[in-house]
Amino acid sequence: MSHLGTQPVLRARNLRKSYGRVVAIDNADFDLYPGEILAVIGDNGAGKSTLIKALSGAVTPDAGEILLDGKPVSFANPQAARDAGIETVYQQLALSPALSIADNMFLGREIRRTGPLGQWLRMLDKPKMRKIAREKLSELGLMTIQNIDQAVETLSGGQRQGVAVARAAAFGSKVLILDEPTAALGVKESRKVLDLILEVRSRGLPIVLISHNMPHVFEIADRIHIHRLSKRLCVVDPKSISMSDAVALMTGAKTPEAEMMAA
């Protein structure tokens, strides 16, 4: 897909972040376009996790700017990024194992009952939350989970990841960021999560995928952002480059060539 004339949904320019003398990101750039899966890859220590934390509100950059739908934004914390429509699913899933699927879907976003019961007694509208949770999971083909009231700790790793992604997709209105979503999963469970990511993308939500798993990246990414030495080295087209070339670019064994570049 060519992005000529298209405005990025999420863009960053010249982001810098230092921790003492350690420069984590150094004039880093980033562009995520509507309806795409953009993979972000880089060697350990390349600064990609700091870049993602800056985009998701977990870290405040020292310099540079972030634009959402073309407008400058700055996020004081992850909640501010979520309020703006950027949802992030971290590798350490922020699910509460003892709570039900429905309760996890609405964790921190509980729906109160209407009228005085909700207003004064702060009673929750459990039936409404169950109904919406079931709808959201069904939309994404996750209704192998029969019982919306079962505790998350009774689910498999893939199902838990599914609930976390579904929750983020349900509330992320602009951007979904996924940090290593298949890292702890076996082949079969990974397949389900990849299908789920493709399903979310088909609904029009652009996705940032941070992953070390090259076969997964090459299978589902539309473009690949390669991060090296604290900044964006290049953005490549997975159809015009091999996995070994991508690794060589990441490690500095190879320099980017024009024909690899994504449009």
N, C-alpha and C positions, 0 to 999 in steps of 0.2 A: 504494500500500500504506500502510495506517495503522499507526502504531507505538505506539498507545495501549496502555499496560500492558506493552510489550516493553522489556527491558533492553538498552541498547546493548552491542555487543561491545567497542567501543573508545570511550572518552569522555574528554574533557579539559575542565577547568574553570579559568578565570582564569590561563591560562598567560602568563607574562611572560618576555621575553628581550631584554636590551639588549647592544649592543656599544658600550661607551663611552657617548656621549650619544645614540646612535642606538637608538631603541626598535624592535625588529624585530617583536615580538608584544606586545600590551598587553591583558591580561585576555581572551585569546582562548579561545573555547569550541569544542567539536567533538563530534559524535555520529555514530557509524557503527553501523547496525543490522544484525542477522543477515540474510544473503542478499541484500543490496542492493549496487547500484553507486552510490556517492556521488561525484559530480564535485566537485572543488574548483577554483573559478575566481577570478581576481582580477587587477587590473592589476599590471604590474611594480612591485616595491617595496611591494606591499600586505602582505607578510609571509607569504604562503602557503607559500613554500618553507621558511621557518624553522619554521612550524607542523608541516609534514610531517617535517622533520628531528627535531623534538622527539618526534614520535610514533614515529619509526623508530630512535631511539637515537643519531642522528648529532650531536645537540645536546642539552645538558642545560639545561632551563629554569631561570631564576632563581627562579621562584615558580609556584604553581599545582599542580594534580594531574592525573595520568593514571590512568584506571581501565581495566583489561582484564577483561572478564567480571565487572564490578562490584567487582574488587579493586584497591586502589592498587598501582601499579608504578612503578619508576624504573629507567631503563636507563642504565648507565654508558657503553655503546657499542652500535653496531649489532648486534654479536654477541649481546649480552644480549637485544635485542629479537627477534632471530631465534630464540634459544633459547625465548623466550616464545610463539613462533608468529606473529610479524609479519615478513613478507618484503617487501622493497622492491626494485623494479627501477628503477634510475635511468636518466636519459636517456643518460648515458655508460655504455653496457652494460659490466658488469664481467665480460666474457667474455675468455678468452685465445685469440686468433685461431689460434695455431699448434696448440693442443690439439684433440683430437677432440670431437665432440658429447657422447659419453658422459663423457669426462673433465671437460668443462665442467659437465655436469649435477651432478657430484659434487665439484666444486672446493671444497676446504676441508671436505668431508664424506665423504672416501674411505672405502670399506668395506675393512677388512683381512681377509685370509684367516683362517680359524679355526685354532686350534691354534698350535703353536710358530712356524710360518712367519709367521703374522700378528703373533703376540705379540712374538717376539724379533727376527725379521728384517724386521718391518713390511711384509711383502709384501701387495700389494693384490689383492683378489678382482675381477679385471677382468671375467670372464664374468658375475658377479653384477651388477656395475655396468652392463654393457652391456644385460643382460636388463631390469633395472629402468628404465633410460633409455628403452629401446624401448617398454616398457609405458606409461610416463608420456606419451611423445610420441603413442603410438597412442590413448590415452584421450582426448587433446585433439584428435584428428584431424590430427596433424602428420606422418603417415607418408608424406607426399610426400618427406620426407627419407629416402632409401632406406638410406643407409649410416651407421650410428651411429658408425663409426670415421673418417668424413671430417672434415677439419679445419674448424673454424668459419669460417676465412677464405675457404673455398670457397663459403660460403652467401650468398644475397642478404640485403639489409637486413631484409626482412620475416621471412625464415627465422631470422636471428640473433635478432630480437626475439621470435620464437616460442619459440626455445630458452630465452631468458632468462625469459620468462613461464612456460613449462612448468616450468622448474627451480624458480622461486619458488612456483608452484602445488603442485608435488610436495612441497615442504617446509614451506610456510606452512600451519599448522594452524588459525590463527585469522583472520588478516587478510592481504590482498595489497594493497600500495601500488604504483601504477604512475605513474611520473613522465614525462609527455609520450611515451607509448608509440608514437605515430604521427608524431611531429614530423619525422623524417628520411625518411619513406616516401612512395612514390607512391600513387596512388589504389587500385590493385589490391592492393598489399601492405598498405595501411592496412585495406582491407576484411577481409583474412585475420586481421589482428591484432584488429580489433573483434569478429569472429566468435569468435575464441579467447577474448577477455575474456568474452563472453556464455556461452560453453561453461563456463568456470571458475565463473562465477556460478551457472550451472544446477546445478553440483555442490555448491552451498551455501556457497562461500567468499565472504565479503563483500569488496568491492573499493573502494579509494579511487583515483579517477582524477584526476590533475592534468593539465589540458590547456588549451591556448589555442584548440583547434580546436572552435569552437561547434557546427558540424553534427554532429561526433562526440559531443560532450557531450549534445546534445539527442536524438541517436539512441539512445544506450545507457544514459544515467543514469536512475536512479529518483528521485533528489533531487539538487539542486545547491546546494552550500555556496558562498555568495558572500563572499569575503574583501575587506575594504576598510579602509584606514588601520589596519593592524596587528591587526584583530580580525574576528570573524565578524559580518557585517552582517545576514545572514538566510539561511534555507534555503528554496529555492523548489521548486515542482513544475514540471518542464519542460512538463507538459501545460497548465498554467495561465498560461504566460508566453511571450512571444516572445523570439527571440534578441536583437532590438534592445533589448527591455526589460532583458534580462540584462546587456547591455553598458552600458546607461544606469545600472543599479544599481551595477555595478562602478566606473564612472567618477564616480559621484556626481551624474549628471544627473537621476536619479530617486530617490525614496525608496520603501522597500518598502510594499506595500499588503497588507492581510489576505488578499485573494483569491488572491494569488500564492503564499502560503506552503504549504510541504509539511506534510502531517499528521504 
